[in-house]
């Protein structure tokens, strides 16, 4: 490959809030931003969950097109509960959906068709690695996951890597050793052996430390310092390559986090109110419920009007989303249309909801809080959570440096993870699939801010969206009364 041909390295620091970045906390990231291009108005998709965002990065499509509509969701027709985080959950989901688990064409698909090489290294969950290149196994593309050879592809040679680098470290808090191992896999295995046109490395921190120790905690700071040091090492390795001038580096976080204020067992609350709710629909259950800060409900008969009426009255409830009545409103009172937030896929349960939120600071001074569902993993009341529409959850890091990006620039246009795949494809002259809703990161113009409201009795909810041309970015969503 010619030295002057574009190459890309996409680096993700899971969960990193942009307001955590400073020269003291993460000097390599701060220097990268100062020397490159940053988008302060970068916004992620809804639900603001990793295994919704990773396929968005890979496809450039809304969840409505790629089909991964939540981290966890029940399937239509009383099928299995889909949770792609653990190995067994991902394998069950792949068995159920096949290659259509991620329904839209991905970056890996498009690059392979154009004869371009693509590799992925992930220190996150099984679903994290899979969603970044869902059909890699059939295309003999290299995906390495710390979750093991069942999730890694044969082309990655997981067993051989462990022979050469030692076994994958156990997960810990913070997950620093696995992040360091991922760097070694990228630099010692993937880059020299696969010579990729496009490479992705996904660090699972500071997300894990924020979840389990709190946003701004000692563990959070240690985790951020770790991935910052790994990022510096990766940049130095690229700069030492003979083709260094051809590399474009895109740095992102998939979402932010807010602090848990309390936990609500939504299914238990529903049962107390007379709704037969549980984890799946059976002889004794009419509603399959995922109790999360961004949760969902599948109804046996599809009827949710009574449930929506009850939920709007609950002080812990946030926003509701249902099938389309019109562009803005869902078909039940007080709900937004799923289409408004790019979530109207055939897999989407009948009702999607968020829980209450606030803007108060936590014990370390980081603003933003939310009620969490019992299905959310952090066991501590002061841990971090994400999934909803709080501005601190939707705001994500997006910065880039390289020959395709202006130096020392701060771009005012809104962008998001949805724009990464289209940017890469455009650089290689590869036409995007028709499912793509994003576009190149470098584009002119300022956004139009639009607000949408739904009202039902004393209940009012509001969503704010940034639009530029046909591109749409979610800015916030909250219950007003």
N, C-alpha and C positions, 0 to 999 in steps of 0.2 A: 504494500500500500504506500502511496506517495506520502512524503513527510508533510506536505501542505494540505493534505486531505483532512476535513474536519473529523475530530474525535470528541467524544463526550464522556465525562465522568459525572454521574449523578450521585450526590452524597446526601443522605437523609439522617437527620438527628431527631428521632421520634419524640414528639410532644414538646419540643423546645418553644417556649413563648418568646417572641421577639423582644419583649421588654425585660428579659433576663440577660440580654447580651450587653457586655461591657468589656473594656480592655482588661479589667481586673479578672472578671469571671471566665472569659474565653478569648484570650488575646488573638489566637489564630483566626477565629471567626470574625472578630472585630476588624482585624487587618484586612481580611479577605473582602469584607463589605466595603471598607474605605477605599480599597484599590479597584474594586469592580463595580457592579451595578446592583442596586437593591431596589425592591418594590415594597414600599411601606404599606401599600394597600393590598397586599397579597391576602387572599381569602380562600379558605378550603371549602369543601362541599359538606352537605348535610345528609345523614348524620356525620358529625365530626369525629369519626372513629377510624382507626388505622386500616381495618380490612374493608372499609368503604373507599378510603383515600388511595390505598396502594393500587387497586385496579383502575382508579381514575388517573393516576400517574401513568399507568401502563397503556391506557386506551385513549386518553383525552376525551372521555365520554362521561356524561352524568350517570349516576347510579341507575336512572331510568333506562339506560341503554346497556350498561355492562352487567346489571342484574345483582350485584352484591349490595343489597339495599340496607344492610345493617351488619354489625359484627355478629349478631345472633338473631335469628328469625325463624318462625314456624313456616313450613311450606304449605302451599295450597293443597286441598284434597286430603287433609289429615296426614301429610307426609312427615318425615322426620324433622326434628328441630335442627337447624343448621347453625353450627358454631365451628368456624374453621380455625380457631386458635390452636387447639391441641392436635397432635398428629392424627389420633383416631377420628376426631371430628372432621378434619379436612378430608381424610380418606373416605369417610362416609358421605360427605358432600359430593366428592368427585364421583363416587359410585352412583349417587342419586342423579346427578345432573350431567355427568360425563364432561366433555370438553366445553359444554355450554354453561358450566358453572360461572365462568366469565364470558358473557354472551357476545361482547363486542370484539372486533379484531384488535389485537394488542400490538405494542411496539415490537415485541419479539416476532410476531407473525409478519409484520410489514418489513422489518429489517431482513429477516430470513429470505423472504420472497425477492428482495433486492440484492441478495448475496452479501449482506453485511453481518458481521459477527457481534453478538450481544451476550454479555455475561452478567450474572447477579450473584451477590454475596449478601446474606442476611443473618443478623444476629437476633432477629425477632422470632415471632411465632411461626408455626408451620404455614398458616394461611398468608402471613406476610410474604414469605418467599414465593409461594405458589402464585399469588395474585400479581406479582411483578413480571411473571412470564408464564402464564397458565398452560401453554401448550409446548413448553420447552422440551419436554421429554420426547415427544413425537418428532421434534425437529433437531434432535441431538445438540441442543444448546445447553450451555453450562449454567446451572443454578446450584449454588452451594448454600445449604441451610445448616445452622448449628443444631437443628432439631433432628438431624440424622440422615442416613442414606435413603430412607423411605421418602423423604421430602426432597433431598438433593437429587439431581438428575445423574444418570450414568456418565454423561460427558464431564461432569464436575469431578469425578473420581474421589468421592468422599472417603472411602477406605484408604486410598493412597495418600490423601492429604493428611489423614490422622497418623499414618505410618511416618510421614516425613516431618510433620509439625507437632505431633503428639495429640492425645485425645482432646476433643472439645471440652473446655472447662464447664463445670457445673454452673447452673444459673445461681446468681447471688444478688444481694442488695448492697450496693448497686451492682449492675450487671457488667462491670468494667472488664473483667477477664474475657468474657465472650466478645465484647467489642474489640478488644486488642487482638483476639484470635482472628476476628473477621478481617482486620487490617492486614494481618500476615497472609491470610488466604488470598486477598486481593493482590497484594504486592509480590508475594513469592510464588503464587500459583496462577491466578487468573490472567494477570497482565502479561507475564512472560510466555505462558504456555498457550494462551488463546488469542493473543494480539487483537483484542476487541476493538471494534469501531465505537461501541457504546458499552459502558460498564456502569453498574449500579452497586453501591454499598449502602446498606441500611443498618444504622446503629440503633439498638433498642433503647438507648439512653439519650436524654435524661427522663424519658417517659416512665420507666419502671420505678426509679427512685422517687419521682414526684407522686406516683400513685401510692406508694407504700410508706413514704417518709414525709411527704409534704412538699409543696411548692416553695422553694427557697431554703429547705432544710440542709443540714450538713451533708447528708447523703446526696441530695439533689446537686449541691455545689460540687461535690466530689465527682459525680457522674458527668456533669457538664465539663469539668476540667479534664476528665479522661477523654471524652470524645473530641474535645478541642485539641488535645495533644495528638490524638490519632489523625485528626484532620490535617494538622501541621505536617505530620510524617508523610501522609499521602501526597500532599502538595509538593513537598520536597522531592519525593520519588518521581513525580511527574516532571518536575523542573529539571531533573537529571537525565531525562530520556532524550535521545537524539531527535525525536519528533515533538519536543516539548511545546514548540510554538503552535502546533495544530490543536492542542487540547483546550476544550471549553469545559469548565467545571460549573455545575449547577448545584447549589446548596439549598436544601429545603428542610422544613419541618412539616409534618402532615397535619398538625392541629396544635392548639394550645391546650391548657388545662385550667380548671377552676377548682376551688376547695370545697370538699364535701361539708355541708352544714348538718345534715341528718340523713337517715335512710328510711325509705318507705317501701314496704312490701305491697306493691300494687295489686297483685293477685289476692292477697289476704284482705285488703281493703275492699276489693270487689266482692269477695265472698261474704264479708260482713254486711254488705249492702244488698245481698240477695242475688248476685250474679254468680253463676256456677263457673268459676275460673280455676285454671290450673296450668301446668306446663304444656299440656297437649289436650286436644279434644278427644274425649272418650265417652263411655256410657254415662258418666257422672259429671261431665264437663262440657260446657257450651262455648267457652272462650279459652283459647290458648294464649297465654300472656308471657311476654318477655318483660320482666321488671327491671328497667334500666333508666338512667337519666334521660336517654332517648329510647323509649320502649315502643312496643307494638303489640297489637291484639288481633288475633284471627278469630272470627266468629263462625260458629257452625253453619248458620244460615245467611251470613253476610249482613245481618241487620245490626246496626250499631247506634241508631238514633237515641235509644233510651240510655245506653251506656255513655254516649257523648254528653247527653243532658246531665247525667249524674257527675261525670268527671269535671265538667266546667264548674260545678259547685264546690269542688274540693280545693281547699286552700293550698295544697301542695302541687296542684296541677299547673302546667304551663300552657303550651300550644297544642292544638289538635290538627291532624291532617287526615283527609279522607279522599275518596274518589271525586273526580271533578264534577262540580255543578257548572262552573264557568272558569275563566282563566285564573281567578283569584280564590274563589270559595269552593270548599268541599261540599258534598251533597248532604251533610248533616249540619245542623245549626252550630255556628261558632267555630267551624273548622276551616282551615285553608285547603286549597286544592293541592294534592300531591304533586301535580305538574308544576306548580309555582316554584317548588324547590328541587325539581329534577328527580323526583322519586316515584313517578307513576309507572312502575314496572309491574308485569303480571304477577310477580312473586310478592309484591309488597302487601303486607297484611291489611285488613280492612280499616284499621285505625292505627295511626302512628302518633305518639305523644311525646312531649318533653315535660320535665318537672320544673318546679319553681327555681328561680335564680335571684341573685342580688349582686351588688357591686362593692360590698364591704371588703376590706383587706383581711388577709389571714395573719397569723402570728408573725410571719416574716415580712409582712408589708405588701404582699402581692394581692391586688384587687381581684374580686370575682369569686362568687360562690354559687353552689347549686345543691339541690336535693338530689340524692342518688337513689337508685333502686337497689333492692337486695341482690339483684343479679350482677351488679357492678362489683368488681373484684376487690377494691381496697377495703381492708377490714377496719381501718382507723378513721375516726370522724374528721381528722384534719388532713387526710390524704387527698390527692388530686383526682379529678374525674373529668371526662370529656364526652362528647357525643351530641350536645345540644347546640343552641344557637346564641349563646352568650358571645359578645364580641371577643372576649379573651379566648374562647374556644375556636372561633372562626378565623381569627388572625393567625397567620402562619409566617414562618420565615421563608423568603424566596430571594436569593441573590445569585449572581453569576459573574464569572470572570473568564476572559478568553478572547480570541480574535473576533468572534461574532457579537461581542457585547461591549458597549462603550465603557471606558474606564472612568472611575471616580464619578459615577452617575447615580442619581437618585430618581427613579422613574415614578411619575405620579399616576400612571395608568393602572387600573386594577388588573391583577393577574391571579393565577392560582395554580395548584398542582395539575389542574385540567389542561394547562397550556404547555406542559413539559413535553409530552409525546409529539404534539404538533410542531414544536420548535425543533426537535431533533429530526423529525421527518423532513421538514422544510429545508434544513441544512444539507440533506443528502438528495434533495430533489425528488422525494418520494411523496406521492399524492396521499393525503389522509383518507381514511375510510369515511363512509357517509355517516357513521355514528359519532364522529368527532364533533364536539361542541366548543372546544378550546381553539386557540390559534397561537401564532408565534408570540413569544414573550415581548419582543421589541415591537411596539406599535404605538402610533401617536394618539393624542387626544386625551381629554379628561372625561371622567364618567358622569353620567346623569344619575343622581340619587333618587330612587323612587320608594315610596312607602305604601304599604297595603295593610288594610285593617279588616277584621271581621268583628261583628257585634252580635251578641245574642243576650237579650235582657241586660243584666248588669255586667256581663262578661265582655271584655274587649281585648283583642290581641293584635299585635302589630309586627310586621316584618319589613325590614329595610334592605334594599337591594341596590347594588351598583351596576349600572349597565353602560356598556360602550359598544355601539353598533348592535350586533346580534349576540354579543357575549354578555353573560350575566354572572354576577358574583354576590353571594349572600353576605350581608354586612352585619345584621343582628336580627334577633327575633325574641320578643318577650310579651308576657301578659301585662296589659296596661291596667286592668281592673278585674 
